[in-house]
Amino acid sequence: MALTDCRGVSVSTHSRDALHHYEQAVELSAGYYADPMTTIRVAIDTDPDFAMGHCLQAALIVTSTDPTLVPMLRSSIEAVEAVGRRANERERAHAAAARKWLHGDFAGSIRAYGDILLDYPRDLLALQVAHVGDFLLGHSSMLRDRVAHVLPHWDSTVPGYGYVLGMHAFGLEECGAYSQAEDTGRRALDLNPRDPWAVHAVAHVMEMTGRVRDGIDWLTRRERDWAPENGFAFHNWWHLALYHLDTGDVPAVLQLYDRKVRPVASQVPLEMIDASALLWRLHLRGVDVGSRWQALAASWAPLIDHGYYAFNDVHAVMSFIGAQRLDLVARTIATLERKALGNDTNAMMSRDVGLPMAQALLAFGAGYYNDVVELLLPVRTIANRFGGSNAQRDIVHQTLVEAALRAGNASLSRALASERTHLKPTSPFNWQLTARALDLAGDQAGASYASEKAEVRRKVQKVA
């Protein structure tokens, strides 16, 4: 008789021990705790033909965006395929979805993982991979809707329901449903206070709505829930650093970078992305970060020739410019140019966003700010095509407005600053940009702009 997991979904193994370790690994993966890869290896060692164990290993690699793990991904897929018809239909569908990713069809892979949910809506692993995949592809509406598809099949009696609500909360936030997102995230945490994705969803709400003080309190007050022994903690620390950066507290940002975001020189792409993005935001503000750029660039350097995922490549370019390694910038841009000629998902990402973004970053580093503006104005409206969240992609907008200011383009600077203040009127940083834009406009027009600038400065002081 076939065994089922704790959510009633069939698995092909006849080993209860292997299934037990698999269940543990799924729980660790859903919560980003400890090392699910080590745990699933125990399940596979217990039953080498446990197809779902190999599927979980493949899923962890797919969501890592790490090109160095591709050989392991291939081995995991082939292990399921070797089991043949002894693997059940769902397990074979997992392997087929992972193979699409292996062949560079990222979009097709995530669709395939999503299709599994139509027949197996309680497959928590397929849901998590599809959800993270929608994030990696920048499919904001699917971050919300894919989870909504399965919600009728879940309730508080089904193990893992809190994780499903946490995913839905993030999808709602990315689609601008901030109040509903926060309510859903808090419901998820009522069920499972140690869900870092739900904590993260609520933190995103506070970031996008400019609730800086609330965000700082939210993450610091709940730190004992989401931070210890969690593989996602670096990203929530990054969010905390963004709040402090908005207030202008650079020492707090650098302390968080050194102690939490980048405490060791890892080569985990997701960690390096946050490190690059945080240092680049400081760079835009004219902050000298010392040797941090050089250390980060050294970690990125071995990965840049793969051309695996354009979002990663762009963040690598930030580190190379900060470290003044123009040789590595040139190599990365050459890789993006090569990838842009292809026809897989990353080719589109590279062609539409990655390559022009990398060229804009290079121009910014060289002081060619008008070129930055020309390159980024078309990109900012389609930046979702190369993945990430709204908060992460804000780096495109921040680079654009800073370039417009440095280029002396008063009208564009004022317009871009106005966009930001209307979206987040409580952001000190946005009002500082507005004040700079007004100063530039006043200088160019030979007018004082005194009353408007005085009002903006009052707002800066009020929200600071």
C-alpha positions as a Markdown table, in Angstrom:
| # | Residue | x | y | z |
|---|---|---|---|---|
| 1 | Met | 0.0 | 0.0 | 0.0 |
| 2 | Ala | 1.4 | 3.4 | -1.0 |
| 3 | Leu | 2.4 | 5.7 | 1.8 |
| 4 | Thr | 1.2 | 9.4 | 2.0 |
| 5 | Asp | 2.8 | 12.4 | 3.5 |
| 6 | Cys | 1.2 | 14.3 | 6.4 |
| 7 | Arg | -0.9 | 16.3 | 3.9 |
| 8 | Gly | -2.4 | 13.1 | 2.3 |
| 9 | Val | -0.3 | 13.2 | -0.9 |
| 10 | Ser | 1.0 | 9.9 | -2.1 |
| 11 | Val | 4.7 | 9.0 | -2.3 |
| 12 | Ser | 6.3 | 6.0 | -3.9 |
| 13 | Thr | 8.6 | 4.9 | -1.1 |
| 14 | His | 7.7 | 2.0 | 1.1 |
| 15 | Ser | 10.2 | 3.2 | 3.8 |
| 16 | Arg | 8.6 | 5.0 | 6.7 |
| 17 | Asp | 12.0 | 6.1 | 7.8 |
| 18 | Ala | 12.7 | 7.7 | 4.5 |
| 19 | Leu | 9.4 | 9.4 | 4.5 |
| 20 | His | 10.0 | 10.7 | 8.0 |
| 21 | His | 13.2 | 12.4 | 7.0 |
| 22 | Tyr | 11.6 | 13.7 | 3.8 |
| 23 | Glu | 8.8 | 15.3 | 6.0 |
| 24 | Gln | 11.5 | 16.9 | 8.1 |
| 25 | Ala | 13.3 | 18.3 | 5.1 |
| 26 | Val | 10.1 | 19.8 | 3.6 |
| 27 | Glu | 9.4 | 21.5 | 6.9 |
| 28 | Leu | 13.0 | 22.9 | 7.1 |
| 29 | Ser | 12.7 | 24.0 | 3.4 |
| 30 | Ala | 9.4 | 25.8 | 3.9 |
| 31 | Gly | 10.8 | 27.6 | 6.9 |
| 32 | Tyr | 14.3 | 28.1 | 5.6 |
| 33 | Tyr | 15.7 | 26.5 | 8.7 |
| 34 | Ala | 18.9 | 24.5 | 9.3 |
| 35 | Asp | 20.0 | 22.5 | 6.3 |
| 36 | Pro | 17.3 | 20.6 | 4.5 |
| 37 | Met | 19.8 | 19.3 | 1.9 |
| 38 | Thr | 21.6 | 17.3 | 4.6 |
| 39 | Thr | 18.3 | 16.0 | 5.9 |
| 40 | Ile | 17.0 | 14.9 | 2.5 |
| 41 | Arg | 20.3 | 13.1 | 1.9 |
| 42 | Val | 19.5 | 10.9 | 5.0 |
| 43 | Ala | 16.1 | 10.1 | 3.4 |
| 44 | Ile | 17.8 | 9.2 | 0.1 |
| 45 | Asp | 20.5 | 7.1 | 1.9 |
| 46 | Thr | 17.6 | 5.2 | 3.6 |
| 47 | Asp | 15.9 | 4.5 | 0.3 |
| 48 | Pro | 18.1 | 5.4 | -2.7 |
| 49 | Asp | 15.1 | 5.0 | -5.1 |
| 50 | Phe | 12.9 | 7.4 | -3.1 |
| 51 | Ala | 11.9 | 9.6 | -6.0 |
| 52 | Met | 10.4 | 12.4 | -4.0 |
| 53 | Gly | 13.6 | 12.7 | -2.0 |
| 54 | His | 15.5 | 13.3 | -5.2 |
| 55 | Cys | 12.7 | 15.8 | -6.3 |
| 56 | Leu | 13.2 | 17.8 | -3.1 |
| 57 | Gln | 16.9 | 17.9 | -3.7 |
| 58 | Ala | 16.3 | 19.2 | -7.2 |
| 59 | Ala | 13.8 | 21.8 | -6.0 |
| 60 | Leu | 16.3 | 23.2 | -3.5 |
| 61 | Ile | 18.8 | 23.6 | -6.3 |
| 62 | Val | 16.3 | 25.2 | -8.7 |
| 63 | Thr | 15.4 | 27.9 | -6.1 |
| 64 | Ser | 19.1 | 28.6 | -5.3 |
| 65 | Thr | 20.0 | 30.1 | -8.7 |
| 66 | Asp | 23.5 | 28.8 | -8.1 |
| 67 | Pro | 25.2 | 27.7 | -11.3 |
| 68 | Thr | 27.8 | 25.6 | -9.4 |
| 69 | Leu | 25.0 | 23.2 | -8.3 |
| 70 | Val | 23.9 | 22.3 | -11.9 |
| 71 | Pro | 25.7 | 19.0 | -11.9 |
| 72 | Met | 23.9 | 18.0 | -8.7 |
| 73 | Leu | 20.6 | 19.1 | -10.3 |
| 74 | Arg | 21.2 | 16.9 | -13.3 |
| 75 | Ser | 22.0 | 13.9 | -11.0 |
| 76 | Ser | 18.8 | 14.4 | -9.0 |
| 77 | Ile | 16.6 | 14.5 | -12.1 |
| 78 | Glu | 18.3 | 11.5 | -13.6 |
| 79 | Ala | 17.8 | 9.6 | -10.3 |
| 80 | Val | 14.1 | 10.1 | -10.6 |
| 81 | Glu | 14.0 | 9.2 | -14.2 |
| 82 | Ala | 16.0 | 6.0 | -13.5 |
| 83 | Val | 13.3 | 4.8 | -11.1 |
| 84 | Gly | 10.9 | 4.9 | -14.0 |
| 85 | Arg | 7.3 | 3.8 | -13.5 |
| 86 | Arg | 8.1 | 2.9 | -9.9 |
| 87 | Ala | 7.9 | 6.7 | -9.2 |
| 88 | Asn | 4.3 | 7.9 | -9.1 |
| 89 | Glu | 2.9 | 10.5 | -11.6 |
| 90 | Arg | 3.4 | 13.4 | -9.3 |
| 91 | Glu | 7.1 | 12.6 | -8.7 |
| 92 | Arg | 7.7 | 12.2 | -12.4 |
| 93 | Ala | 6.1 | 15.6 | -13.0 |
| 94 | His | 8.5 | 17.1 | -10.5 |
| 95 | Ala | 11.4 | 15.7 | -12.3 |
| 96 | Ala | 10.1 | 16.9 | -15.7 |
| 97 | Ala | 9.6 | 20.4 | -14.2 |
| 98 | Ala | 13.2 | 20.4 | -12.9 |
| 99 | Arg | 14.5 | 19.2 | -16.2 |
| 100 | Lys | 13.0 | 22.2 | -17.9 |
| 101 | Trp | 14.9 | 24.4 | -15.5 |
| 102 | Leu | 18.1 | 22.5 | -16.2 |
| 103 | His | 17.7 | 23.2 | -19.9 |
| 104 | Gly | 17.2 | 26.9 | -19.3 |
| 105 | Asp | 13.5 | 27.0 | -19.7 |
| 106 | Phe | 12.9 | 28.8 | -16.4 |
| 107 | Ala | 9.4 | 30.0 | -17.3 |
| 108 | Gly | 8.3 | 26.6 | -18.6 |
| 109 | Ser | 9.7 | 24.9 | -15.4 |
| 110 | Ile | 7.7 | 27.1 | -13.1 |
| 111 | Arg | 4.6 | 26.6 | -15.1 |
| 112 | Ala | 5.2 | 22.9 | -14.8 |
| 113 | Tyr | 5.6 | 23.0 | -11.1 |
| 114 | Gly | 2.4 | 25.1 | -11.0 |
| 115 | Asp | 0.6 | 22.5 | -13.1 |
| 116 | Ile | 1.3 | 19.9 | -10.4 |
| 117 | Leu | -0.8 | 21.9 | -8.0 |
| 118 | Leu | -3.9 | 21.5 | -10.2 |
| 119 | Asp | -4.1 | 17.8 | -9.4 |
| 120 | Tyr | -2.2 | 17.9 | -6.0 |
| 121 | Pro | -3.1 | 21.2 | -4.4 |
| 122 | Arg | -1.6 | 20.1 | -1.1 |
| 123 | Asp | 1.9 | 19.5 | -2.5 |
| 124 | Leu | 3.7 | 22.0 | -0.3 |
| 125 | Leu | 7.0 | 21.5 | -2.1 |
| 126 | Ala | 5.5 | 22.2 | -5.6 |
| 127 | Leu | 3.8 | 25.3 | -4.2 |
| 128 | Gln | 7.0 | 26.6 | -2.6 |
| 129 | Val | 9.1 | 26.0 | -5.8 |
| 130 | Ala | 6.4 | 27.6 | -8.0 |
| 131 | His | 6.1 | 30.6 | -5.6 |
| 132 | Val | 9.8 | 31.2 | -5.4 |
| 133 | Gly | 10.0 | 30.7 | -9.1 |
| 134 | Asp | 7.4 | 33.3 | -9.7 |
| 135 | Phe | 9.5 | 35.6 | -7.6 |
| 136 | Leu | 12.7 | 34.8 | -9.6 |
| 137 | Leu | 10.8 | 35.5 | -12.8 |
| 138 | Gly | 9.2 | 38.7 | -11.6 |
| 139 | His | 5.6 | 37.4 | -12.0 |
| 140 | Ser | 4.0 | 39.5 | -9.3 |
| 141 | Ser | 0.4 | 38.5 | -10.1 |
| 142 | Met | 1.2 | 34.8 | -10.0 |
| 143 | Leu | 2.9 | 35.3 | -6.6 |
| 144 | Arg | -0.6 | 36.1 | -5.4 |
| 145 | Asp | -2.8 | 34.0 | -7.7 |
| 146 | Arg | -1.0 | 30.7 | -7.7 |
| 147 | Val | -1.3 | 30.5 | -3.9 |
| 148 | Ala | -5.0 | 31.5 | -4.2 |
| 149 | His | -5.6 | 28.6 | -6.5 |
| 150 | Val | -4.9 | 26.1 | -3.8 |
| 151 | Leu | -6.3 | 27.9 | -0.7 |
| 152 | Pro | -9.7 | 26.1 | -0.9 |
| 153 | His | -7.8 | 22.9 | -0.2 |
| 154 | Trp | -6.0 | 24.1 | 2.9 |
| 155 | Asp | -7.1 | 25.1 | 6.4 |
| 156 | Ser | -5.6 | 25.1 | 9.9 |
| 157 | Thr | -6.0 | 21.3 | 10.2 |
| 158 | Val | -3.5 | 20.7 | 7.4 |
| 159 | Pro | 0.2 | 20.8 | 8.4 |
| 160 | Gly | 2.0 | 23.7 | 6.8 |
| 161 | Tyr | -1.1 | 25.9 | 6.3 |
| 162 | Gly | 0.8 | 28.8 | 8.0 |
| 163 | Tyr | 3.4 | 28.6 | 5.3 |
| 164 | Val | 0.8 | 28.8 | 2.6 |
| 165 | Leu | -0.7 | 31.9 | 4.2 |
| 166 | Gly | 2.8 | 33.5 | 4.4 |
| 167 | Met | 3.3 | 32.9 | 0.7 |
| 168 | His | -0.1 | 34.4 | -0.1 |
| 169 | Ala | 0.8 | 37.4 | 2.1 |
| 170 | Phe | 3.9 | 38.1 | 0.0 |
| 171 | Gly | 2.0 | 37.8 | -3.2 |
| 172 | Leu | -0.7 | 40.2 | -2.0 |
| 173 | Glu | 2.0 | 42.7 | -1.0 |
| 174 | Glu | 3.8 | 42.5 | -4.4 |
| 175 | Cys | 0.4 | 43.3 | -6.0 |
| 176 | Gly | -0.1 | 46.4 | -3.8 |
| 177 | Ala | -2.8 | 44.9 | -1.6 |
| 178 | Tyr | -1.0 | 46.1 | 1.5 |
| 179 | Ser | -3.7 | 45.9 | 4.1 |
| 180 | Gln | -4.8 | 42.4 | 3.1 |
| 181 | Ala | -1.2 | 41.3 | 2.9 |
| 182 | Glu | -0.4 | 42.5 | 6.4 |
| 183 | Asp | -3.5 | 40.8 | 7.8 |
| 184 | Thr | -2.7 | 37.6 | 6.1 |
| 185 | Gly | 0.9 | 37.7 | 7.2 |
| 186 | Arg | -0.1 | 38.2 | 10.8 |
| 187 | Arg | -2.6 | 35.3 | 10.5 |
| 188 | Ala | 0.2 | 33.1 | 9.3 |
| 189 | Leu | 2.4 | 34.1 | 12.2 |
| 190 | Asp | -0.4 | 33.4 | 14.7 |
| 191 | Leu | -0.3 | 29.8 | 13.4 |
| 192 | Asn | 3.5 | 29.7 | 13.2 |
| 193 | Pro | 5.5 | 32.6 | 14.8 |
| 194 | Arg | 8.8 | 31.2 | 13.3 |
| 195 | Asp | 7.8 | 31.6 | 9.6 |
| 196 | Pro | 10.4 | 34.0 | 8.3 |
| 197 | Trp | 8.6 | 34.4 | 4.9 |
| 198 | Ala | 5.5 | 35.7 | 6.7 |
| 199 | Val | 7.7 | 38.0 | 8.8 |
| 200 | His | 9.3 | 39.1 | 5.5 |
| 201 | Ala | 5.9 | 39.7 | 3.8 |
| 202 | Val | 4.8 | 42.1 | 6.6 |
| 203 | Ala | 8.2 | 43.8 | 6.5 |
| 204 | His | 7.7 | 44.4 | 2.8 |
| 205 | Val | 4.4 | 46.0 | 3.5 |
| 206 | Met | 6.0 | 48.4 | 5.9 |
| 207 | Glu | 8.8 | 49.1 | 3.5 |
| 208 | Met | 6.5 | 49.8 | 0.5 |
| 209 | Thr | 4.2 | 52.0 | 2.6 |
| 210 | Gly | 7.0 | 54.0 | 4.2 |
| 211 | Arg | 6.3 | 52.8 | 7.8 |
| 212 | Val | 10.0 | 53.1 | 8.7 |
| 213 | Arg | 9.7 | 53.1 | 12.5 |
| 214 | Asp | 7.1 | 50.3 | 12.4 |
| 215 | Gly | 9.4 | 48.2 | 10.2 |
| 216 | Ile | 12.3 | 48.6 | 12.6 |
| 217 | Asp | 10.2 | 47.6 | 15.5 |
| 218 | Trp | 8.6 | 44.7 | 13.6 |
| 219 | Leu | 11.9 | 43.0 | 12.8 |
| 220 | Thr | 13.7 | 43.8 | 16.0 |
| 221 | Arg | 10.8 | 42.8 | 18.3 |
| 222 | Arg | 10.4 | 39.4 | 16.5 |
| 223 | Glu | 14.1 | 38.7 | 16.0 |
| 224 | Arg | 14.1 | 35.6 | 18.2 |
| 225 | Asp | 11.5 | 34.0 | 15.9 |
| 226 | Trp | 13.1 | 34.5 | 12.5 |
| 227 | Ala | 16.8 | 35.0 | 13.0 |
| 228 | Pro | 18.4 | 32.0 | 14.9 |
| 229 | Glu | 19.7 | 29.3 | 12.6 |
| 230 | Asn | 17.7 | 30.5 | 9.6 |
| 231 | Gly | 18.9 | 30.5 | 6.1 |
| 232 | Phe | 16.7 | 33.4 | 5.2 |
| 233 | Ala | 17.7 | 35.7 | 8.0 |
| 234 | Phe | 20.3 | 37.6 | 6.0 |
| 235 | His | 17.4 | 38.9 | 3.8 |
| 236 | Asn | 15.3 | 40.1 | 6.7 |
| 237 | Trp | 18.4 | 41.8 | 8.1 |
| 238 | Trp | 18.7 | 43.5 | 4.7 |
| 239 | His | 15.2 | 44.8 | 5.1 |
| 240 | Leu | 16.1 | 46.2 | 8.6 |
| 241 | Ala | 19.1 | 47.9 | 7.0 |
| 242 | Leu | 16.9 | 49.5 | 4.4 |
| 243 | Tyr | 14.7 | 51.1 | 7.1 |
| 244 | His | 17.8 | 52.5 | 8.8 |
| 245 | Leu | 19.1 | 53.7 | 5.4 |
| 246 | Asp | 15.9 | 55.6 | 4.8 |
| 247 | Thr | 16.4 | 57.5 | 8.0 |
| 248 | Gly | 20.1 | 58.3 | 7.1 |
| 249 | Asp | 21.6 | 56.2 | 9.9 |
| 250 | Val | 24.6 | 55.0 | 7.9 |
| 251 | Pro | 26.5 | 53.6 | 10.9 |
| 252 | Ala | 23.6 | 51.3 | 11.7 |
| 253 | Val | 23.5 | 50.1 | 8.1 |
| 254 | Leu | 27.2 | 49.3 | 8.0 |
| 255 | Gln | 27.0 | 47.5 | 11.3 |
| 256 | Leu | 24.1 | 45.4 | 10.0 |
| 257 | Tyr | 26.0 | 44.7 | 6.8 |
| 258 | Asp | 29.1 | 43.5 | 8.7 |
| 259 | Arg | 27.4 | 41.5 | 11.4 |
| 260 | Lys | 24.3 | 40.2 | 9.8 |
| 261 | Val | 24.0 | 40.6 | 6.0 |
| 262 | Arg | 27.5 | 39.7 | 5.1 |
| 263 | Pro | 29.3 | 38.4 | 8.3 |
| 264 | Val | 31.3 | 35.8 | 6.3 |
| 265 | Ala | 32.5 | 35.7 | 2.7 |
| 266 | Ser | 30.0 | 33.1 | 1.4 |
| 267 | Gln | 29.4 | 32.5 | -2.3 |
| 268 | Val | 25.7 | 31.9 | -1.9 |
| 269 | Pro | 24.1 | 34.0 | -4.7 |
| 270 | Leu | 21.1 | 35.1 | -2.8 |
| 271 | Glu | 23.3 | 36.4 | 0.0 |
| 272 | Met | 25.6 | 38.2 | -2.3 |
| 273 | Ile | 22.7 | 39.9 | -4.1 |
| 274 | Asp | 21.6 | 41.6 | -0.9 |
| 275 | Ala | 25.1 | 42.6 | 0.0 |
| 276 | Ser | 25.6 | 44.2 | -3.5 |
| 277 | Ala | 22.3 | 45.9 | -3.4 |
| 278 | Leu | 22.9 | 47.4 | 0.1 |
| 279 | Leu | 26.4 | 48.6 | -0.8 |
| 280 | Trp | 25.2 | 50.1 | -4.1 |
| 281 | Arg | 22.5 | 52.1 | -2.2 |
| 282 | Leu | 25.2 | 53.5 | 0.0 |
| 283 | His | 27.3 | 54.2 | -3.1 |
| 284 | Leu | 24.5 | 56.2 | -4.6 |
| 285 | Arg | 24.5 | 58.3 | -1.4 |
| 286 | Gly | 28.2 | 58.9 | -1.7 |
| 287 | Val | 29.1 | 56.7 | 1.3 |
| 288 | Asp | 32.7 | 55.3 | 1.3 |
| 289 | Val | 32.3 | 51.6 | 2.4 |
| 290 | Gly | 36.0 | 50.9 | 2.5 |
| 291 | Ser | 37.3 | 47.5 | 1.5 |
| 292 | Arg | 33.8 | 45.9 | 1.6 |
| 293 | Trp | 33.5 | 46.2 | -2.2 |
| 294 | Gln | 36.7 | 44.3 | -2.8 |
| 295 | Ala | 35.8 | 41.4 | -0.6 |
| 296 | Leu | 32.4 | 41.1 | -2.2 |
| 297 | Ala | 33.8 | 41.3 | -5.7 |
| 298 | Ala | 36.2 | 38.5 | -5.0 |
| 299 | Ser | 33.2 | 36.2 | -4.0 |
| 300 | Trp | 31.3 | 37.1 | -7.2 |
| 301 | Ala | 34.2 | 36.7 | -9.6 |
| 302 | Pro | 34.1 | 32.9 | -10.0 |
| 303 | Leu | 30.4 | 32.9 | -11.0 |
| 304 | Ile | 30.3 | 35.6 | -13.7 |
| 305 | Asp | 31.2 | 33.5 | -16.8 |
| 306 | His | 28.2 | 31.1 | -16.3 |
| 307 | Gly | 25.6 | 33.6 | -17.5 |
| 308 | Tyr | 23.1 | 31.6 | -15.4 |
| 309 | Tyr | 20.6 | 34.3 | -14.2 |
| 310 | Ala | 20.8 | 37.9 | -15.2 |
| 311 | Phe | 19.5 | 39.3 | -11.9 |
| 312 | Asn | 22.6 | 37.8 | -10.3 |
| 313 | Asp | 24.9 | 39.2 | -13.0 |
| 314 | Val | 23.7 | 42.7 | -12.5 |
| 315 | His | 24.4 | 42.6 | -8.8 |
| 316 | Ala | 27.8 | 41.2 | -9.5 |
| 317 | Val | 28.5 | 44.2 | -11.8 |
| 318 | Met | 27.6 | 46.5 | -8.9 |
| 319 | Ser | 30.3 | 44.9 | -6.8 |
| 320 | Phe | 32.9 | 45.1 | -9.6 |
| 321 | Ile | 32.3 | 48.8 | -10.1 |
| 322 | Gly | 32.5 | 49.5 | -6.4 |
| 323 | Ala | 35.8 | 47.6 | -6.3 |
| 324 | Gln | 37.0 | 49.3 | -9.5 |
| 325 | Arg | 37.5 | 46.0 | -11.2 |
| 326 | Leu | 36.6 | 47.1 | -14.7 |
| 327 | Asp | 38.1 | 43.9 | -16.1 |
| 328 | Leu | 35.4 | 41.9 | -14.3 |
| 329 | Val | 32.7 | 44.4 | -15.4 |
| 330 | Ala | 33.8 | 43.8 | -19.0 |
| 331 | Arg | 33.7 | 40.1 | -18.6 |
| 332 | Thr | 30.2 | 40.1 | -17.1 |
| 333 | Ile | 28.8 | 42.4 | -19.8 |
| 334 | Ala | 30.4 | 40.1 | -22.4 |
| 335 | Thr | 28.6 | 37.2 | -20.8 |
| 336 | Leu | 25.3 | 39.1 | -20.8 |
| 337 | Glu | 25.8 | 40.0 | -24.5 |
| 338 | Arg | 26.4 | 36.3 | -25.3 |
| 339 | Lys | 23.4 | 35.2 | -23.3 |
| 340 | Ala | 21.2 | 37.8 | -24.9 |
| 341 | Leu | 21.6 | 36.1 | -28.3 |
| 342 | Gly | 19.9 | 32.9 | -27.0 |
| 343 | Asn | 16.3 | 31.9 | -26.8 |
| 344 | Asp | 15.8 | 30.6 | -23.3 |
| 345 | Thr | 14.3 | 32.5 | -20.3 |
| 346 | Asn | 17.6 | 34.0 | -19.2 |
| 347 | Ala | 18.3 | 35.2 | -22.7 |
| 348 | Met | 15.1 | 37.4 | -22.5 |
| 349 | Met | 16.1 | 38.5 | -19.0 |
| 350 | Ser | 19.6 | 39.5 | -20.2 |
| 351 | Arg | 18.4 | 41.1 | -23.4 |
| 352 | Asp | 15.5 | 43.2 | -22.0 |
| 353 | Val | 16.9 | 44.2 | -18.6 |
| 354 | Gly | 20.2 | 42.6 | -17.5 |
| 355 | Leu | 22.4 | 44.0 | -20.3 |
| 356 | Pro | 21.1 | 47.6 | -20.4 |
| 357 | Met | 21.1 | 47.7 | -16.6 |
| 358 | Ala | 24.8 | 46.5 | -16.4 |
| 359 | Gln | 25.7 | 49.1 | -19.1 |
| 360 | Ala | 24.0 | 51.8 | -17.1 |
| 361 | Leu | 25.8 | 50.8 | -13.9 |
| 362 | Leu | 29.1 | 51.0 | -15.8 |
| 363 | Ala | 28.2 | 54.4 | -17.1 |
| 364 | Phe | 27.3 | 55.5 | -13.6 |
| 365 | Gly | 30.7 | 54.4 | -12.3 |
| 366 | Ala | 32.4 | 56.3 | -15.1 |
| 367 | Gly | 30.3 | 59.5 | -14.4 |
| 368 | Tyr | 28.4 | 59.4 | -17.7 |
| 369 | Tyr | 25.1 | 60.2 | -16.0 |
| 370 | Asn | 23.2 | 61.3 | -19.2 |
| 371 | Asp | 23.9 | 57.8 | -20.6 |
| 372 | Val | 22.6 | 56.2 | -17.4 |
| 373 | Val | 19.3 | 58.1 | -17.8 |
| 374 | Glu | 19.0 | 57.1 | -21.5 |
| 375 | Leu | 19.6 | 53.4 | -20.6 |
| 376 | Leu | 17.4 | 53.2 | -17.6 |
| 377 | Leu | 14.3 | 55.2 | -18.7 |
| 378 | Pro | 13.2 | 52.3 | -20.9 |
| 379 | Val | 14.2 | 49.6 | -18.4 |
| 380 | Arg | 12.4 | 50.9 | -15.4 |
| 381 | Thr | 9.0 | 50.0 | -16.8 |
| 382 | Ile | 9.9 | 46.4 | -17.6 |
| 383 | Ala | 12.4 | 45.7 | -14.8 |
| 384 | Asn | 10.1 | 42.9 | -13.4 |
| 385 | Arg | 11.2 | 40.8 | -16.4 |
| 386 | Phe | 14.5 | 39.9 | -14.7 |
| 387 | Gly | 12.9 | 38.9 | -11.4 |
| 388 | Gly | 13.1 | 40.1 | -7.8 |
| 389 | Ser | 10.7 | 42.0 | -5.6 |
| 390 | Asn | 9.4 | 45.6 | -5.9 |
| 391 | Ala | 11.7 | 46.5 | -3.1 |
| 392 | Gln | 14.7 | 44.9 | -4.8 |
| 393 | Arg | 14.0 | 46.5 | -8.2 |
| 394 | Asp | 13.8 | 49.9 | -6.6 |
| 395 | Ile | 17.5 | 50.0 | -7.1 |
| 396 | Val | 16.8 | 50.7 | -10.8 |
| 397 | His | 14.7 | 53.7 | -9.8 |
| 398 | Gln | 17.2 | 55.0 | -7.2 |
| 399 | Thr | 20.1 | 54.7 | -9.7 |
| 400 | Leu | 18.0 | 56.6 | -12.3 |
| 401 | Val | 17.0 | 59.5 | -10.1 |
| 402 | Glu | 20.5 | 59.9 | -8.8 |
| 403 | Ala | 21.9 | 59.9 | -12.3 |
| 404 | Ala | 19.3 | 62.5 | -13.3 |
| 405 | Leu | 20.3 | 64.7 | -10.4 |
| 406 | Arg | 24.0 | 64.4 | -11.2 |
| 407 | Ala | 23.4 | 65.0 | -14.9 |
| 408 | Gly | 21.7 | 68.3 | -14.0 |
| 409 | Asn | 18.4 | 67.3 | -15.5 |
| 410 | Ala | 16.2 | 69.3 | -13.2 |
| 411 | Ser | 12.8 | 68.6 | -14.8 |
| 412 | Leu | 13.3 | 64.8 | -14.8 |
| 413 | Ser | 14.8 | 64.8 | -11.3 |
| 414 | Arg | 11.8 | 66.7 | -10.0 |
| 415 | Ala | 9.4 | 64.3 | -11.8 |
| 416 | Leu | 11.1 | 61.2 | -10.5 |
| 417 | Ala | 11.3 | 62.6 | -7.0 |
| 418 | Ser | 7.6 | 63.4 | -7.1 |
| 419 | Glu | 6.8 | 59.8 | -8.1 |
| 420 | Arg | 8.6 | 58.6 | -5.0 |
| 421 | Thr | 7.1 | 61.0 | -2.5 |
| 422 | His | 3.6 | 60.3 | -3.7 |
| 423 | Leu | 4.1 | 56.6 | -3.3 |
| 424 | Lys | 5.9 | 56.9 | 0.1 |
| 425 | Pro | 5.2 | 60.4 | 1.6 |
| 426 | Thr | 6.7 | 59.3 | 4.9 |
| 427 | Ser | 10.1 | 58.4 | 3.5 |
| 428 | Pro | 12.8 | 60.9 | 4.7 |
| 429 | Phe | 15.0 | 59.8 | 1.7 |
| 430 | Asn | 12.4 | 60.6 | -0.8 |
| 431 | Trp | 11.9 | 64.1 | 0.5 |
| 432 | Gln | 15.7 | 64.6 | 0.5 |
| 433 | Leu | 15.7 | 63.7 | -3.2 |
| 434 | Thr | 12.9 | 66.2 | -3.7 |
| 435 | Ala | 14.8 | 68.9 | -1.9 |
| 436 | Arg | 17.9 | 68.3 | -4.1 |
| 437 | Ala | 15.7 | 68.4 | -7.2 |
| 438 | Leu | 14.2 | 71.7 | -6.2 |
| 439 | Asp | 17.7 | 73.1 | -5.4 |
| 440 | Leu | 18.8 | 72.1 | -8.9 |
| 441 | Ala | 15.7 | 73.6 | -10.6 |
| 442 | Gly | 16.1 | 76.8 | -8.6 |
| 443 | Asp | 19.7 | 77.2 | -9.6 |
| 444 | Gln | 19.0 | 76.6 | -13.3 |
| 445 | Ala | 16.0 | 78.9 | -13.4 |
| 446 | Gly | 17.7 | 81.6 | -11.5 |
| 447 | Ala | 14.8 | 81.6 | -9.1 |
| 448 | Ser | 14.7 | 81.0 | -5.4 |
| 449 | Tyr | 11.9 | 78.4 | -5.2 |
| 450 | Ala | 12.1 | 79.5 | -1.6 |
| 451 | Ser | 8.6 | 78.7 | -0.4 |
| 452 | Glu | 8.4 | 75.3 | -2.0 |
| 453 | Lys | 11.9 | 74.3 | -0.8 |
| 454 | Ala | 11.0 | 75.5 | 2.7 |
| 455 | Glu | 7.9 | 73.3 | 2.7 |
| 456 | Val | 9.9 | 70.3 | 1.5 |
| 457 | Arg | 12.5 | 70.9 | 4.2 |
| 458 | Arg | 9.8 | 71.0 | 6.8 |
| 459 | Lys | 8.6 | 67.6 | 5.5 |
| 460 | Val | 12.1 | 66.2 | 5.7 |
| 461 | Gln | 12.3 | 67.2 | 9.3 |
| 462 | Lys | 8.9 | 65.9 | 10.1 |
| 463 | Val | 9.4 | 62.4 | 8.8 |
| 464 | Ala | 13.0 | 62.1 | 9.9 |
